[in-house]
Amino acid sequence: MTMAPLPVSHLRLKRAYEPAEPGDGLRILIDRLWPRGVSKAKAALDDWMKDIAPSTDLRQWFGHDPARWAEFQRRYRAELRQHGDELDRIRDLARTHTVTLVYGARDEEHNDAVVLRDVLLEEKKS
C-alpha cells in the first residue's frame, strides 16, 4: 500500500534565528543541539525532535563542509532509516497541517533539514 504524498506546501524549512510567524504552522526543532542565543519563547516551538537529528559523530564529521555534502546526505539518510516512527509522525502531521522544520545551521542549502524534508516528501511504501 502506498501512502498519499504529502502536499509540498505543508512542509517548510526555517532557521531558528528567523522570527516565528503564524504561517509556520507547527514548528519542530530538528537539531540535536539547542540553537545558541535563541530563547525558548523566541523559538516558539511546538516540539523538539532531537533523536531525528544526525548523530553527533556524523554532525561533527560533516562540519557544514559543502565538499562533504553528498556523503553527508547518504549517511544521514541511512541514519534516518532507524527513525521510522518519528518520520511517520511528521508525515502524519504534514498531511493536515503546515509543519516547519526548524534548524540552526547558517547554510540554508547544505544542512540536515534539507535532507530530512526530501526524505519526508519521498513516497513511503508500506
C-alpha positions, -999 to +999 in steps of 0.1 A: +000+000+000+013+034-010+005+064+013-007+096-003+021+120-009+025+150+014+015+184+000+049+200-006+034+233+006+028+217+041+064+211+048+087+242+053+122+249+065+132+278+086+163+289+106+158+291+143+171+327+141+143+339+119+111+351+137+082+327+141+052+336+120+016+323+121+021+307+086+048+284+101+021+262+115+036+235+138+072+243+145+095+214+152+132+218+161+151+190+144+186+197+157+202+177+185+216+209+200+196+239+210+205+269+188+228+294+205+213+326+218+177+316+210+153+317+239+125+292+242+100+320+239+116+333+207+119+298+192+081+293+196+084+256+191+057+230+193+081+201+196+118+193+197+127+160+180+164+157+189+166+120+181+158+126+144+189+148+140+222+135+126+243+116+151+269+136+169+297+117+150+280+125+117+274+161+125+310+167+136+324+149+106+303+170+082+311+203+099+288+220+073+315+215+046+298+216+012+325+194-002+312+166+021+275+173+012+269+142-010+284+118+015+266+136+044+233+131+026+240+094+021+250+088+057+221+108+072+196+090+050+210+058+064+206+070+100+170+082+093+160+046+084+163+039+121+137+066+129+106+054+110+082+063+139+094+099+140+093+102+102+057+088+102+047+113+129+059+143+110+043+129+078+010+124+096+011+160+109+021+174+075-008+157+057-033+180+075-012+209+088+017+231+078+048+219+095+080+239+097+113+221+103+134+245+124+172+242+123+201+263+134+227+260+106+238+291+087+240+273+053+204+271+041+213+246+012+236+222+030+220+211+063+201+182+079+167+199+075+171+198+037+178+161+037+150+154+062+125+174+041+135+154+010+131+121+028+097+131+042+085+141+007+095+108-009+067+083-012+066+058+016+058+023+006+042+002+034 
